[in-house]
Amino acid sequence: MHLYARHPGLRARQLAADVGVLAWLVLWVLVARVVHGAVLALAEPGRAVEDLGSSVAGSMASAAAAAGDVPVVGDELAAPFDALGSAGASVGGAGQAAQDAATTLAGALAVVLVVLPVGWALLRWLPWRLRWAREAAAAGRLAAADPDVLAARALAT
């Protein structure tokens, strides 16, 4: 099976189309990588919020422990610090959720930015190339079997 035509003009068009499809694929992969990186930058505030929540939760846990050591009223003093520590943990969870959302969005956008344009190009290019390969293989078989039949077919079409 021949991948390219023997005629120089058709072979040049086939090579140009193949290189064009490959360049289109590379272009959209690069665009998707840039967009992925840009959307991942949206996760930075979530990271900062998570760090803040962890810091508050840790500070309030140590304050609750210190307040709990106070004789007689230690448990009542520690309760508000425990509540603030829980709130800090909630804030940290919200920051993690924001990071997860940004990461998911970045991945989904990258996939869509590659699949749609490259899929469109492949749907236009692949049938053309497969049809040519199928017709070239049939013509080659016909020429090998009986060149006169190939000549008659060429005259008929």
N, C-alpha and C positions, 0 to 999 in steps of 0.2 A: 504494500500500500504506500502510495506517495503522499507525503504531507503537503507538498507544494507543486504547483503546475510547472510544466516544462517551458511554457511561453513566458518570456521575461516580463512582459507587462502585467499579466495576471499574477505571476509569482511575486512581483513587487507589491501589488495591491494586497495579496494575502499576507505577506510579511508585514506590511504597514498596518494592516488590521490587527494582526497578532501582537505586534509591538504596542499598538495603541491600546488594546485591551489590557495588556500587562501594565502599561503606564497608568491607565485609569485605575486599575486595582491598587497599585502602589500609592497613587495620589490619595485615594480615599482611605487607605490604611494610615497614611501619615496625617490626614485631616482628623481621623478618628482618634489617633494618639494625642494630638494637640487638644482636641475637645475633652478627651478623657482627663488629661492633666489639668485643664482649666476647671472642669467641674469638680475634680478632687480638691481643688483649692477651696471650694465651698465647705469642705469638711473642717477646715482650720478653726472657725468659731466654735464648732461642736467640740473639738479637742480642748479648746480653752475652757469651755463651760464644764466639760468633764473633769479637767484638772482642778478647776475652782470648786466643784462639788466634792471631789475627793479631799481637797485641802480642808474645806469647811467641815466635812464629816470627820476627818482625822482630828482636827483641832477641837471640835465639840466632844469627841469621844474622850480625849485626854482631859478636857475641862470637866466632863461628867465624872470621870474617875477621880479627879482631884476633889471635886465637890462632894462626892460620895464618901470621902474619907473624913469629912467634917462630922464630929460627934453629934448625935441627937437629930440634927436636921439635914444630914447628908443626903438622904434619899430624896427629900423634897427639893433640895438645891440641885441635884443631879438631873431631875426630870426635865426641866426646860432645855438643858444642854443635850440630853438624849434626843429630844424632839428636834432640836436644831441639827443634830447629827443625821437624823433620818431625813430631814429636808435637804441637807447637803448631798446625801446619797441619791435622793430623787433627782436633784439637779444634775448630778453626774450621769445618771441614767438617761436623762433627756439629752445631754451632750453626746452620749454614745449613740442614741437613736438618730440624732442629726447626722453624725458621721456615717452611720449605716445607710441612711437615706441618700446621702451624697454619693457614697460609693456605689450603691445600686443604680442610681441615676447615671453616673459616669459610665458604668459598664453597659447599661441598656442603650445609651446614646451612641457609644462607640460601636456596638453591634449593628444598630440601625444605620449608622452612617457608612458602614461597610456593606451590609447586606443589600440595602435598597439600590444604590447606584451601581454597584458591581453586578448584582443580580439582573438589573435592567440591561446592562451592557452584555452580559453573558446570554441573556434571552434573545438578544438581537444578533450576536456574533456566532454563537454555537450552532444554531440550525444552518446557517450559511456555510460554515466550515464542514459540518457533518454531511450536508447535501453534496458539497463538492467532492469530499472524500469518497462518498458512496458512488457518485457518478463516475469518478476517475477509476475506482476499482472495477466497476462494471465495464467501462470502456477498455480497461486493460485486459480483463478476462475475454472480452469479445475480440480484441485484437490478437490475443494469443491463440484463440480457438480458430477464428476465420477472419482474416483482415478484410475480405470482400464484404462480409456481413457488416462490419464496422463502417466501411465506405458507403454501403447502401443506406445504413442508418443515418450517416452524416448527410447524405443527399436528401433523405426523406424529411429530416428535421432542419 
